[in-house]
């Protein structure tokens, strides 16, 4: 009995310490089982009112992995599909999604979430032809008394999607299959084995409407990643690393001024690389890169830093500085070659 009391006392102490801690960063390395769970866990950050960050790592392939563990629970699949729908959305405000889920009056985040910050970099793609192909393939598989998992289905789609319009990447095909599950065009079925529970994809109640062309399927595709990677490559080609360093120092300064928050809460490393490559000159251009909220808080200082850098003499990647016709470069020293000889008698 004493051990139980001692264990309870330790747990109560840990709970009190966790409740009183100032948390700036919450990371979910895997998908939560429901919106309620994620809301509670992510809500631990920023309880003192200062800016904090919540990051959830998600890819569509996580959905069947989780569904095979919660399908037997009461409302387990419904709760899981709600959080998957939340993750798949690239336009709806994250904060508004929570208010809608809990039937509360909607409130937007004013540019604090990723969707609001980059909503203008999302496009809808008509993938109805891909959806028809998926349903047809599943019909054929079922007629042959076979089953297929989502990953197996995606591998087959990669080969057969030619001549259907835009070729979708693997992660985009996974996104499409999960969307069809959420829209009841497909459904998941589960089978126990000696070692695990497998989740299979089959035709759902609305599959016939897709085959007949009565239901249009569109998916939201982000254009931010490809544009950011291309800007980072161009930034490397321009060999302008001096601005990166100045922006890094600036974010540390701003983080210290605004309550000692993490520097990456002001500007992420990816945003610094994009700013260094594009060098925005107006508030509108800056807002497209870092979002509305950060622009309102730090925009004037960031633009001032970029302007000051461009007015100074340019520096190239190896640290050389151009002056009036003279270039001062770092001296490269050759390391002496050292040869070690061992005697034949050495064992």
C-alpha positions, 0 to 999 in steps of 0.5 A: 500500500505504501508503494502505491501511495509513493507512486501516486505521489511521484506521478502527482509531482510530475503532473504538477511540474509539467503543468507549471512548465513553460513549453515553447515547442510541441512535436508529434512524431506520429499521428494522434488518434483523434482531434480531442487528443491532439488538441489537448497535447498541442495546447500545452505550448504557449500557455503563458501567451507567448508565441510557440510552435506545434509540429505534427509529422504526417504522411498519408501512409500513416492513416492505415497504420493507425486505423488497424489499431483503432478500428475495434474501438467505439468510434475509433475510425471516425475519430481517426478520420477526423484528424486525418482530414485535418492533416490533409487539408491545405487551405482550411485554417487550423484554428477554425478546424478545431472550432468547427470540430467542437461546434464553437463559433469560428475564429481564424488564427490571423496567419499563425498556422501554415495553411493561412500563411501559405494559402495562396500556394495551394491549387486544386487538381481534378483527379477524377480520371485517377479515381476511376482507375483506382475504383476499376482496379479494386473491382478487378482485384475483388472479382479475383478474390484478392486483396490489396493494401494502400501501399500495394495499390499505390505501387500499381497506380504508379505504373498504370496512371500514364495517359491520365493527365498529370502524373502524380508522385507517390505521396500524391497518390497516397493522398488521393487514396486516403481522400477517397476513403474519407469521402466514402468512395473507398473503405478499409477492411481489416484482417487479423494475422498471427503477427499483426492486423492488416488494413486493406482498401476496397470499393466503398458505397460511393464508388459507383458514382465515380465510375459513372462520372457523377462525382468529381474528385479534386485534391489540394496540392501544395506548390510551396515545396517545389518553389522553395526548393528551386529558390534554395538552389538558385540561392546556392548558385548565386553564392550569397551566404552573407545575408543568411548570416545576417538574418540568422543574427536578426532572428536571434535578436528578435527572439530575445526581444520578444520574451526569449522565444526560440529563434526559429519561431521568428524565422525558420532556416527554410524561410531564411534561405528563401529570403536570401534567394528572393530578397523581397523589397515590399511587405506584400512580397515578404508576406508570401514567404513568411506569412501575415502574422510574422510580417506584421511583427518582424516585417519592417526589421527584416526588410531593413536588414535585406536593404542594408545588405544589398547596399553593402559590398557583395560577399561571395560564398568563400567569404571574399569581399569586393572593394574598389577593383580589389578582391580580398580572398581567404588564403588556402594553406596546404596541409603537409603530407605526413608519412608514417613508416613502420619497421619490419620487426614491428608486430 
